[in-house]
């Protein structure tokens, strides 16, 4: 555990420091987010935060290679992690070009397919699909490649779609990575298997990179991750989950729901990103029904709707973090344990999240005065108008009589 904590801290520290350099590069290259109708920021913000996150991930990987605990494990831990970082660097490069020159959607999709295809070509893919009775459904090369492409590309686009508020995407993916690390570590410990796995290494580094980026990205943000960051962290999260089927012969046993564990390698990235995945599906349906391209932008994402019902930008982000935490922790807990306290805990978190989402806007809604929804006390508005009247009267040489 100490080695993974060190990996986390290295990724956090390096990412935090490199954001300053990434911001300067963005300003010099013109990779700046202009203010558009669908955006919520009021002034241009630099992109290319993904470069800092990639640097943090690479630094964590280099340090991990020197740790005795990890170096004594099987070689595939670093081989697979290296492949994932190579694919991440490729899709990050595509994102950098998009942040600077604004690529069309089809070109970006081609870059995503190329990065996911690199994972498949280098052996990081789904190899089998387990069943509750212990029988493994082996996947041939074509089936494994197709399933890998769907999961990885879907996760990258889900993170890209949800990246609409300061700190939202980094927080959600960081929570998902932390939850997946707990799952990898607990499963290995329960089955007396090696604690050094690619999934645990990548998720610890990813959680650190997200944590290091958040101080610069939380509202008011000084730097955006851009497509270079959203596609990078989406790929690393999904790839860390699919490495499980390549490193364990059969899915390890847990004390949780057997049916859930059966499909966990496929559903885990989706479960950890249920909020952005739901946003992605709703956006595609909404735009298709309106006769528009599914990749066209609008201002009807879930985070936009939270702002519309009365949440501030910071509170909207915190609420979506809490939704992500509820879903991610629920997926991990149900897969590991089958006790009544798990369901009571999940029910309590769900109830609290619903209250935060729908009740808080009513409690904190500004009081309407009849003089416009200004949120100011009525007396303050009247006093302000009297001050203006006094000033005008003094300039005209008249006297104001107050009632």
Buried (B, 14 or more C-beta within 10 A) or exposed (E): EEBBEBBBBBBBBBBBBBBEEBBEBBBEBEBBBEEEEEBBBEEEBBBBBBBBBBBBBBBBBEBBEEBEBBBEBEEBBBBBBBBBBBBBBBBBBBBBBBBBEEBEEEEBBEBBBEBBBBBBEBBBBBBBBBBEEEEBEEBEEEBBBBBBBBBBBBBBBBBBBBBBBBBBBBBBBBBBBBBBBBBBBBBBEEEEEBBBBBBBBBBBBBBBBBBBBBEBBBBEBBBBBBBBBBBBBBBBBBBBBBBBBBBBEEBBEBEBBBEBBBBBBBBBBBBBBBBBBBBBEBBBEBBEEEEEEEBEBEBBBBBBBBBEEBBBBBBBBBBBBBBBBBBBBBBBBBBBBBEEEBBEBBEEBBEEBEEBBEEBBEEEEEEEBEEEEEEBEEEEBEEEEEEEEBEEEEEEEEEEEEE
